[in-house]
Amino acid sequence: MENDIWLLNKIGLTDTEAKVYLALLQNGNMTGYEASKAAGVSRSKIYVILECLINKGFILYTQCENNNKYSALPISEISDKVEDETQHVLSSLTARLSIFPQQTNLDDLWHIRTSGNVFAKCREIMRRTKDELLIQVWCDDLPHILKSLQLLESKRLKTGIVIFNLDPEQTVPLKKYYRHGMAEEKRSEMGGRWITLVSDMKEVVFGHITNEDIAEVIWTESMPMVFLAAEYVRHDIYFYRIANQFPDMSQSIFGDDLEKIRDIYH
């Protein structure tokens, strides 16, 4: 329920509007009084909320003899409506605002907050990648960029992909990637997940992702940061190329998940 409300927030509803819409969607036609009880919203507010939902195009109403009844539009119809409106707005903004050049000095370190914004930036960078992409990504976050990675593979670009927290038996629909072990040790040490993405040795996205709402990630074209991040990804790939050639020996020495290799002081 909370996740549904959060998603409806994203397409323009307040928390209380989302609760009333969901109550109508789940229970069918209701009067204002019935919607108030089902949604847990006070009767003093329910008719204002219903009017807002009508104006936003999420519900319909019919006039009855004693009381109006309200009904939610199916989410498929809402989805089409929101998609059409959003596409129209974005097309208009692109036409009107693309005349302004980007003035960001990318030698600086620019901070990006929330995972949604982070992966939107990653997808945008991958659309511009022309030759090579190096990336470390957690399996939890892979769905956000999987299609972009598949597109790069289909174009036969050079891709070095390292995936954390991927079960040994689990596969992903990519032609070439490396499974990184020691995920739980890494997560415990770092306090969460992270992303490293280097495009064409020109720009990098790198940082820490705690959850959907909390992320601290930087984006830059600073060459020292680009080279550092690229070598970080490449060394993971070097290591797992060797370990995968001698799995029995590697696991007998360093453990099933190669976790003992991190104990560099003994």
FENDAHU-V459224 format. One record per pair of residues at least 12 apart in sequence whose ideal C-beta (glycine too) atoms are under 8 Angstrom apart, sorted by the first residue. I is the first residue (numbers start at 0). J is the second residue. D is the distance in whole Angstrom. If there is no record, write none. Layout:
i=I j=J d=D
i=I j=J d=D
//
This chain:
i=0 j=21 d=7
i=3 j=17 d=7
i=3 j=21 d=6
i=4 j=17 d=4
i=4 j=18 d=7
i=4 j=21 d=7
i=7 j=20 d=7
i=7 j=21 d=8
i=10 j=77 d=7
i=10 j=81 d=5
i=11 j=55 d=6
i=11 j=81 d=8
i=12 j=52 d=8
i=12 j=55 d=7
i=12 j=57 d=7
i=15 j=38 d=8
i=15 j=40 d=6
i=15 j=44 d=7
i=15 j=48 d=6
i=16 j=48 d=6
i=16 j=51 d=6
i=16 j=52 d=6
i=16 j=55 d=8
i=16 j=57 d=8
i=18 j=38 d=4
i=18 j=39 d=7
i=18 j=40 d=6
i=19 j=34 d=6
i=19 j=38 d=5
i=19 j=40 d=6
i=19 j=45 d=7
i=19 j=48 d=5
i=19 j=49 d=7
i=19 j=52 d=6
i=20 j=52 d=6
i=20 j=57 d=5
i=20 j=58 d=7
i=20 j=71 d=6
i=21 j=38 d=7
i=22 j=34 d=6
i=22 j=37 d=4
i=22 j=38 d=4
i=23 j=37 d=8
i=23 j=58 d=6
i=23 j=69 d=6
i=23 j=70 d=6
i=23 j=71 d=4
i=24 j=71 d=4
i=24 j=73 d=8
i=24 j=74 d=7
i=25 j=37 d=8
i=27 j=70 d=7
i=28 j=68 d=5
i=28 j=69 d=7
i=28 j=70 d=5
i=29 j=68 d=7
i=29 j=69 d=6
i=30 j=66 d=5
i=30 j=67 d=7
i=30 j=68 d=6
i=30 j=69 d=7
i=31 j=45 d=5
i=31 j=46 d=5
i=31 j=49 d=6
i=31 j=66 d=7
i=31 j=67 d=7
i=31 j=69 d=7
i=32 j=45 d=8
i=32 j=66 d=7
i=34 j=49 d=7
i=34 j=69 d=6
i=49 j=69 d=6
i=52 j=69 d=8
i=56 j=72 d=7
i=56 j=77 d=8
i=56 j=80 d=6
i=57 j=71 d=7
i=57 j=72 d=6
i=57 j=77 d=6
i=58 j=70 d=6
i=58 j=71 d=5
i=58 j=72 d=6
i=59 j=72 d=7
i=105 j=202 d=7
i=105 j=218 d=8
i=105 j=219 d=6
i=105 j=220 d=4
i=105 j=221 d=8
i=106 j=219 d=7
i=106 j=220 d=6
i=106 j=221 d=5
i=107 j=219 d=7
i=107 j=221 d=8
i=108 j=217 d=5
i=108 j=218 d=8
i=108 j=219 d=5
i=108 j=221 d=7
i=108 j=224 d=7
i=109 j=217 d=6
i=109 j=218 d=5
i=109 j=219 d=6
i=110 j=215 d=7
i=110 j=216 d=7
i=110 j=217 d=6
i=111 j=204 d=8
i=111 j=206 d=7
i=111 j=214 d=7
i=111 j=216 d=5
i=111 j=217 d=7
i=111 j=218 d=6
i=112 j=213 d=8
i=112 j=214 d=6
i=112 j=215 d=7
i=112 j=216 d=8
i=113 j=211 d=7
i=113 j=212 d=6
i=113 j=213 d=7
i=113 j=214 d=6
i=114 j=140 d=7
i=114 j=143 d=8
i=114 j=208 d=5
i=114 j=210 d=7
i=114 j=211 d=5
i=114 j=212 d=8
i=114 j=214 d=5
i=115 j=211 d=7
i=116 j=214 d=8
i=117 j=194 d=6
i=117 j=204 d=7
i=117 j=206 d=7
i=117 j=208 d=7
i=117 j=214 d=5
i=117 j=216 d=5
i=118 j=140 d=7
i=118 j=143 d=4
i=118 j=144 d=6
i=118 j=194 d=8
i=120 j=204 d=6
i=120 j=218 d=6
i=121 j=143 d=7
i=121 j=144 d=5
i=121 j=147 d=7
i=121 j=194 d=7
i=121 j=196 d=5
i=121 j=204 d=6
i=122 j=143 d=8
i=122 j=144 d=6
i=122 j=147 d=5
i=124 j=196 d=7
i=124 j=198 d=5
i=124 j=202 d=6
i=124 j=204 d=7
i=125 j=144 d=7
i=125 j=147 d=4
i=125 j=148 d=7
i=125 j=150 d=8
i=125 j=151 d=6
i=125 j=196 d=8
i=125 j=198 d=7
i=126 j=147 d=7
i=127 j=198 d=7
i=128 j=151 d=6
i=128 j=156 d=6
i=128 j=198 d=5
i=128 j=199 d=6
i=129 j=156 d=7
i=129 j=199 d=6
i=130 j=156 d=6
i=130 j=157 d=6
i=130 j=199 d=5
i=131 j=156 d=7
i=131 j=157 d=4
i=131 j=158 d=8
i=131 j=159 d=8
i=131 j=198 d=8
i=131 j=199 d=6
i=131 j=200 d=7
i=132 j=148 d=8
i=132 j=151 d=6
i=132 j=156 d=6
i=132 j=157 d=7
i=132 j=158 d=5
i=132 j=159 d=7
i=132 j=196 d=7
i=132 j=197 d=7
i=132 j=198 d=6
i=132 j=199 d=8
i=133 j=158 d=8
i=133 j=159 d=4
i=133 j=195 d=8
i=133 j=196 d=7
i=133 j=197 d=4
i=133 j=228 d=8
i=133 j=229 d=6
i=133 j=232 d=4
i=133 j=233 d=7
i=134 j=148 d=8
i=134 j=158 d=8
i=134 j=159 d=7
i=134 j=160 d=6
i=134 j=161 d=7
i=134 j=194 d=8
i=134 j=195 d=7
i=134 j=196 d=5
i=134 j=197 d=7
i=134 j=232 d=7
i=135 j=161 d=5
i=135 j=163 d=7
i=135 j=179 d=7
i=135 j=193 d=7
i=135 j=194 d=7
i=135 j=195 d=4
i=135 j=196 d=8
i=135 j=231 d=8
i=135 j=232 d=6
i=135 j=235 d=7
i=136 j=160 d=8
i=136 j=161 d=7
i=136 j=162 d=6
i=136 j=163 d=7
i=136 j=194 d=6
i=136 j=195 d=8
i=136 j=196 d=8
i=137 j=162 d=7
i=137 j=163 d=4
i=137 j=164 d=5
i=137 j=182 d=8
i=137 j=192 d=4
i=137 j=193 d=8
i=137 j=194 d=8
i=137 j=208 d=8
i=138 j=162 d=6
i=138 j=163 d=6
i=138 j=164 d=4
i=138 j=165 d=5
i=138 j=169 d=7
i=138 j=171 d=8
i=139 j=164 d=6
i=139 j=192 d=6
i=140 j=192 d=6
i=140 j=194 d=7
i=140 j=208 d=7
i=141 j=162 d=7
i=141 j=171 d=6
i=145 j=171 d=7
i=145 j=172 d=7
i=145 j=173 d=8
i=148 j=160 d=7
i=148 j=173 d=6
i=149 j=172 d=7
i=149 j=173 d=7
i=152 j=173 d=6
i=152 j=174 d=5
i=152 j=175 d=8
i=158 j=175 d=7
i=159 j=232 d=6
i=159 j=233 d=7
i=159 j=236 d=5
i=160 j=173 d=6
i=160 j=175 d=7
i=160 j=176 d=4
i=160 j=177 d=7
i=161 j=176 d=7
i=161 j=177 d=5
i=161 j=179 d=5
i=161 j=232 d=6
i=161 j=235 d=5
i=161 j=236 d=6
i=161 j=239 d=7
i=162 j=176 d=5
i=162 j=177 d=7
i=162 j=178 d=6
i=162 j=179 d=6
i=163 j=179 d=5
i=163 j=182 d=5
i=163 j=185 d=7
i=163 j=192 d=7
i=164 j=179 d=8
i=164 j=182 d=4
i=164 j=186 d=8
i=164 j=192 d=8
i=165 j=178 d=5
i=165 j=179 d=8
i=177 j=235 d=7
i=177 j=236 d=6
i=177 j=239 d=4
i=177 j=240 d=7
i=177 j=243 d=8
i=178 j=239 d=7
i=179 j=235 d=6
i=179 j=239 d=7
i=180 j=256 d=4
i=180 j=257 d=5
i=180 j=258 d=7
i=181 j=256 d=6
i=181 j=257 d=6
i=181 j=258 d=5
i=181 j=260 d=8
i=181 j=261 d=6
i=182 j=256 d=8
i=184 j=258 d=5
i=184 j=261 d=6
i=189 j=207 d=7
i=190 j=207 d=7
i=190 j=209 d=7
i=191 j=207 d=6
i=191 j=208 d=6
i=191 j=209 d=4
i=191 j=210 d=7
i=192 j=207 d=8
i=192 j=208 d=5
i=192 j=209 d=8
i=193 j=205 d=8
i=193 j=206 d=6
i=193 j=207 d=5
i=193 j=208 d=6
i=194 j=206 d=7
i=194 j=208 d=6
i=194 j=216 d=7
i=195 j=228 d=5
i=195 j=231 d=6
i=195 j=232 d=6
i=197 j=225 d=6
i=197 j=228 d=5
i=197 j=229 d=5
i=197 j=232 d=7
i=200 j=225 d=6
i=200 j=226 d=8
i=200 j=229 d=6
i=201 j=220 d=6
i=201 j=225 d=7
i=202 j=218 d=7
i=202 j=219 d=7
i=202 j=220 d=5
i=202 j=225 d=7
i=203 j=217 d=8
i=203 j=218 d=7
i=203 j=219 d=6
i=203 j=220 d=8
i=203 j=221 d=8
i=203 j=224 d=5
i=203 j=225 d=5
i=203 j=228 d=4
i=203 j=229 d=8
i=204 j=216 d=6
i=204 j=217 d=7
i=204 j=218 d=5
i=205 j=217 d=6
i=205 j=224 d=7
i=205 j=228 d=5
i=242 j=257 d=6
//
